[in-house]
Amino acid sequence: MQLQDILYSQGFGTRRVCAGLIQQGLVQVYEPGQPATPVRCLQAAAEFAAEGLRFQVQGVDWPYAGKAYLMLNKPSATECSQKPSTYPSIYTLLPSPLRLRPQKGAVQGVQAVGRLDQDTTGLLLLTDDGKFIHRMSSPRHHVAKVYEVTVKHPLDARQVSQLLAGVVLDDDPRPVRAAACEAVSECHLRLTLTEGKYHQVKRMVAAVSNRVEALHRSQIGGLRLPDDLAPGQWRWLSAADLASMVGTQAAVCSQA
């Protein structure tokens, strides 16, 4: 695969822009067997095996990724929208190549897998893999999402029991149940859901006569938000991360 095509596929601009970066000496490639010493390449048409390739663009290391899978520690006062209405978009927290990765159709770059409210913090996944988004978002697949909920009033056993048994929300006559529910402390509830509805946690808590004061997503499937990933920071998901979320995810990714 030509180096200019590799850079284009990773979101570094049009093929002409990518060729210009290469010809200006701004791209270095890690040769196989020489992982610590990148070599400057000035030929836009130079051929490389894309899979497993690592390179630098303007001094920043990048791995080649056929599909991008990321986690972000979403801070408060941000919106999961490309066109935010009030607060900054979470996409401004990502480097431009991730926002500009080419896709079929009009959509560019990685997209959030589901959304968190502007005041909700914690684990958010982003990808440009449509199959992965569907696999993680569809209620049919029952991917568990764990929320740490700070409530206004002290919790009691009745509230926990109601959330486990099911509460009725105003737009759905069917009871909505928590997959797991635990009162961690007097005003800290740990709630696990396997489906997503509009403001679901807040509305479920309100249905048992309490109120959410703060909401944080700590886990998706078996993937926990790392303690060392600060609010606003992101990192690539590893193969182990993907496998920890759903047992069949490795097969999905291998088909991408």
VEXDREN-2710 file (C-alpha; in Angstrom, 1 decimal):
% VEXDREN-2710
k/r/px/py/pz
1/MET/0.0/0.0/0.0
2/GLN/1.4/3.4/-0.9
3/LEU/2.4/5.6/2.0
4/GLN/0.2/8.4/0.8
5/ASP/-2.7/6.1/0.8
6/ILE/-1.9/4.8/4.3
7/LEU/-1.9/8.4/5.6
8/TYR/-5.1/9.2/3.8
9/SER/-6.9/6.2/5.3
10/GLN/-5.8/7.3/8.8
11/GLY/-7.3/10.8/8.4
12/PHE/-4.3/13.0/7.6
13/GLY/-6.1/14.7/4.7
14/THR/-6.5/14.2/1.0
15/ARG/-4.0/12.1/-0.9
16/ARG/-2.4/15.4/-2.2
17/VAL/-2.1/16.7/1.4
18/CYS/-0.6/13.4/2.5
19/ALA/1.9/13.4/-0.4
20/GLY/2.9/16.9/0.6
21/LEU/3.5/15.8/4.2
22/ILE/5.8/13.0/3.0
23/GLN/7.7/15.1/0.5
24/GLN/8.3/17.8/3.2
25/GLY/10.0/15.2/5.3
26/LEU/7.3/15.3/8.0
27/VAL/6.7/11.5/7.9
28/GLN/8.9/8.8/9.4
29/VAL/8.2/5.1/9.3
30/TYR/9.3/2.4/11.8
31/GLU/10.9/-0.3/9.7
32/PRO/10.3/-4.0/10.7
33/GLY/12.9/-5.1/13.2
34/GLN/13.8/-1.5/14.0
35/PRO/11.0/-0.5/16.4
36/ALA/13.0/2.3/18.1
37/THR/14.4/4.1/15.1
38/PRO/11.9/5.6/12.6
39/VAL/13.2/6.4/9.1
40/ARG/12.2/9.4/7.2
41/CYS/10.5/8.6/3.9
42/LEU/10.3/11.2/1.1
43/GLN/8.5/9.1/-1.5
44/ALA/4.7/9.3/-1.4
45/ALA/4.4/6.2/-3.6
46/ALA/6.7/4.1/-1.4
47/GLU/5.0/0.7/-0.7
48/PHE/4.5/-0.6/2.9
49/ALA/2.5/-3.4/4.5
50/ALA/-0.1/-1.4/6.3
51/GLU/-1.1/-3.9/8.9
52/GLY/1.1/-3.5/12.0
53/LEU/2.8/-0.4/10.6
54/ARG/3.9/2.4/13.0
55/PHE/4.8/5.8/11.8
56/GLN/5.3/9.4/12.9
57/VAL/3.7/12.5/11.4
58/GLN/5.2/15.7/12.6
59/GLY/6.8/14.0/15.5
60/VAL/3.7/12.2/16.8
61/ASP/3.6/8.4/16.8
62/TRP/0.6/6.7/15.1
63/PRO/-0.2/3.0/14.6
64/TYR/-2.0/2.0/11.5
65/ALA/-5.5/1.0/12.3
66/GLY/-7.9/-0.5/9.7
67/LYS/-10.7/0.5/12.1
68/ALA/-10.3/2.8/15.0
69/TYR/-11.5/1.8/18.5
70/LEU/-11.0/4.3/21.3
71/MET/-12.1/5.0/24.9
72/LEU/-12.6/8.5/26.3
73/ASN/-13.1/9.6/29.8
74/LYS/-15.9/12.1/29.1
75/PRO/-15.7/15.2/31.3
76/SER/-18.8/17.1/32.5
77/ALA/-20.1/20.0/30.5
78/THR/-19.4/18.4/27.1
79/GLU/-21.9/17.1/24.5
80/CYS/-21.7/13.9/22.4
81/SER/-22.6/15.7/19.3
82/GLN/-20.8/17.0/16.2
83/LYS/-22.9/20.1/16.4
84/PRO/-23.2/20.9/20.1
85/SER/-25.9/23.4/21.2
86/THR/-24.5/24.7/24.5
87/TYR/-21.3/23.0/25.6
88/PRO/-18.1/22.0/23.7
89/SER/-18.3/18.8/21.7
90/ILE/-16.4/15.7/23.0
91/TYR/-14.9/15.5/19.5
92/THR/-12.8/18.5/20.1
93/LEU/-10.9/16.4/22.7
94/LEU/-9.6/14.1/19.8
95/PRO/-6.7/14.9/17.4
96/SER/-7.9/15.9/13.9
97/PRO/-6.9/12.6/12.2
98/LEU/-9.4/10.7/14.3
99/ARG/-12.1/13.2/13.4
100/LEU/-11.2/13.1/9.7
101/ARG/-10.8/9.4/9.0
102/PRO/-12.6/8.8/5.7
103/GLN/-15.8/6.7/5.7
104/LYS/-18.3/5.8/3.1
105/GLY/-21.0/8.5/2.8
106/ALA/-21.0/11.9/4.3
107/VAL/-19.9/10.9/7.8
108/GLN/-16.2/11.3/8.7
109/GLY/-14.1/10.2/11.6
110/VAL/-14.9/8.2/14.7
111/GLN/-18.4/8.3/16.2
112/ALA/-19.5/7.9/19.8
113/VAL/-21.1/4.5/20.6
114/GLY/-24.2/5.8/22.2
115/ARG/-24.4/9.1/24.0
116/LEU/-23.9/10.4/27.6
117/ASP/-25.8/13.5/28.8
118/GLN/-23.8/16.7/29.0
119/ASP/-23.5/16.5/32.7
120/THR/-22.7/12.7/32.8
121/THR/-19.0/11.7/33.0
122/GLY/-17.1/8.5/32.4
123/LEU/-16.4/5.8/29.9
124/LEU/-17.4/6.5/26.3
125/LEU/-16.4/4.4/23.3
126/LEU/-15.7/5.8/19.8
127/THR/-15.1/4.0/16.6
128/ASP/-15.6/4.2/12.8
129/ASP/-16.8/0.6/12.7
130/GLY/-20.5/0.5/12.1
131/LYS/-20.8/-3.2/13.1
132/PHE/-19.2/-2.5/16.4
133/ILE/-21.5/0.4/17.1
134/HIS/-24.5/-1.7/16.4
135/ARG/-23.1/-4.6/18.5
136/MET/-22.5/-2.4/21.5
137/SER/-25.7/-0.3/21.2
138/SER/-28.4/-2.8/20.3
139/PRO/-30.6/-3.9/23.3
140/ARG/-30.7/-7.3/21.7
141/HIS/-27.1/-7.9/22.7
142/HIS/-27.6/-7.0/26.3
143/VAL/-24.2/-5.3/26.8
144/ALA/-24.0/-4.3/30.4
145/LYS/-23.2/-0.7/31.3
146/VAL/-22.4/0.2/34.9
147/TYR/-23.2/3.6/36.4
148/GLU/-22.1/5.2/39.6
149/VAL/-25.0/7.3/40.7
150/THR/-24.9/10.0/43.4
151/VAL/-28.5/10.6/44.7
152/LYS/-29.9/13.4/46.7
153/HIS/-31.8/11.4/49.4
154/PRO/-30.5/8.5/51.4
155/LEU/-31.1/5.1/49.8
156/ASP/-33.2/2.4/51.3
157/ALA/-33.8/-1.3/50.5
158/ARG/-37.2/-0.5/49.0
159/GLN/-35.7/1.7/46.3
160/VAL/-33.1/-0.9/45.4
161/SER/-35.8/-3.6/45.2
162/GLN/-38.0/-1.5/43.0
163/LEU/-35.2/-0.8/40.6
164/LEU/-34.4/-4.5/40.4
165/ALA/-38.1/-5.5/40.0
166/GLY/-38.8/-2.8/37.4
167/VAL/-40.2/0.7/37.2
168/VAL/-42.6/2.2/34.6
169/LEU/-41.3/5.2/32.7
170/ASP/-43.9/7.6/31.3
171/ASP/-43.2/6.8/27.6
172/ASP/-43.1/3.0/27.9
173/PRO/-45.8/0.8/29.7
174/ARG/-43.3/-2.0/30.1
175/PRO/-41.3/-2.0/33.3
176/VAL/-37.7/-1.1/32.9
177/ARG/-35.4/-3.2/35.2
178/ALA/-31.9/-2.8/36.4
179/ALA/-29.7/-5.8/35.6
180/ALA/-28.0/-5.2/38.9
181/CYS/-28.4/-2.6/41.7
182/GLU/-26.3/-2.0/44.8
183/ALA/-26.4/0.7/47.5
184/VAL/-22.7/1.3/47.9
185/SER/-23.2/3.9/50.5
186/GLU/-26.0/6.1/51.8
187/CYS/-26.2/8.3/48.7
188/HIS/-24.1/6.2/46.2
189/LEU/-26.0/3.8/44.0
190/ARG/-24.3/1.4/41.5
191/LEU/-26.7/0.6/38.7
192/THR/-26.2/-1.8/35.8
193/LEU/-28.3/-1.5/32.7
194/THR/-28.4/-3.6/29.5
195/GLU/-30.5/-1.2/27.4
196/GLY/-30.4/2.6/26.8
197/LYS/-33.3/5.0/26.9
198/TYR/-33.4/8.8/27.0
199/HIS/-32.3/10.0/30.4
200/GLN/-32.9/6.4/31.6
201/VAL/-30.9/6.4/34.9
202/LYS/-32.3/9.8/35.9
203/ARG/-35.9/8.7/35.2
204/MET/-35.5/5.3/36.9
205/VAL/-34.2/7.0/40.0
206/ALA/-37.0/9.6/39.9
207/ALA/-39.5/6.7/39.7
208/VAL/-38.4/5.5/43.1
209/SER/-38.8/9.0/44.6
210/ASN/-35.1/10.0/44.5
211/ARG/-33.0/12.3/42.4
212/VAL/-29.7/12.0/40.6
213/GLU/-27.2/14.6/41.6
214/ALA/-24.2/13.2/39.7
215/LEU/-23.8/10.4/37.2
216/HIS/-20.7/8.6/36.0
217/ARG/-20.3/5.5/33.7
218/SER/-17.6/3.3/35.1
219/GLN/-17.8/0.1/32.9
220/ILE/-19.1/-1.3/29.6
221/GLY/-19.2/-5.1/29.5
222/GLY/-16.0/-6.2/31.2
223/LEU/-14.1/-3.0/30.3
224/ARG/-13.6/-0.6/33.3
225/LEU/-12.6/3.0/32.9
226/PRO/-8.9/3.0/33.9
227/ASP/-7.9/4.9/37.0
228/ASP/-5.1/6.6/35.2
229/LEU/-7.2/8.0/32.3
230/ALA/-8.0/11.5/33.4
231/PRO/-11.2/13.4/32.3
232/GLY/-10.8/14.6/28.8
233/GLN/-8.1/12.0/27.9
234/TRP/-8.5/9.2/25.4
235/ARG/-6.6/6.0/24.4
236/TRP/-6.7/3.2/21.8
237/LEU/-8.6/0.1/22.8
238/SER/-6.4/-3.0/22.8
239/ALA/-7.5/-6.4/21.5
240/ALA/-7.9/-7.5/25.2
241/ASP/-10.1/-4.4/25.9
242/LEU/-12.3/-5.4/23.0
243/ALA/-12.5/-9.0/24.1
244/SER/-13.4/-7.9/27.6
245/MET/-16.6/-6.1/26.5
246/VAL/-18.3/-8.9/24.6
247/GLY/-17.0/-12.4/24.0
248/THR/-17.6/-12.4/20.3
249/GLN/-16.2/-9.0/19.7
250/ALA/-12.8/-10.3/18.4
251/ALA/-14.7/-12.0/15.6
252/VAL/-16.5/-8.8/14.7
253/CYS/-13.3/-6.8/14.6
254/SER/-11.5/-9.5/12.5
255/GLN/-14.2/-9.1/9.9
256/ALA/-13.8/-5.3/9.7
END
